[in-house]
Amino acid sequence: MSVADPALSRRRLLQLGAGATVVLAAAGGAAWLWRPGVRDGALTRSGRAVFRAIARVVLEGSLPTEAAALEAALDRHLLRLDETIAGLPAATQGEIAQLLGLLSVAVTRRWLTGLRSDWPEARIDELEAALRRMRTTDHELRQQAYHALRDLTNAAFYAQPEHWPLMGYPGPSPV
């Protein structure tokens, strides 16, 4: 770039300005869209939506089938998830928050899961297909995300004594 050629320097300056505008707009848009899944050790609204949908599939057969009882059971499950997450180290909570944040944004949700519908609107068959894609993919990040979601869901649910009979566990032996 030569000082003697003002047209080239103006063109280059305009290109740099346009590039910076695009980068700043993308960063601002991402920050606006970003919805962390965990805040202060508890699930946010977007985190609860993801885990409510995941539980409908992962815990299928262990949850009530009647609509009102199902909603109440899912509400209790989300409270137990809050307790479970609150007991994890801050770094792990941060990773869960990031994962749930990614799953809450349409573009990254589609990339990670293939799920087009938002979590609350997704049908069971769509959710099952999304989780199956995550579990069977060759992409390690997607598999790790699947296992984290499934393991947290199962851990919070089956840690409760009232659910032990569902898996045939009679409870601890008297000491």
Sequence and secondary structure as in RCSB ss.txt:
>XXXX:A:sequence
MSVADPALSRRRLLQLGAGATVVLAAAGGAAWLWRPGVRDGALTRSGRAVFRAIARVVLEGSLPTEAAALEAALD
RHLLRLDETIAGLPAATQGEIAQLLGLLSVAVTRRWLTGLRSDWPEARIDELEAALRRMRTTDHELRQQAYHALR
DLTNAAFYAQPEHWPLMGYPGPSPV
>XXXX:A:secstr
  TT HHHHHHHHHHHHHHHHHHHHHHHHHHHH   SEETTEE HHHHHHHHHHHHHHTTTTS SSHHHHHHHHH
HHHHHHHHHHHTS HHHHHHHHHHHHHHHSHHHHHHHH   S GGG  HHHHHHHHHHHHH S HHHHHHHHHHH
HHHHHHHHTSGGGGGGGT       
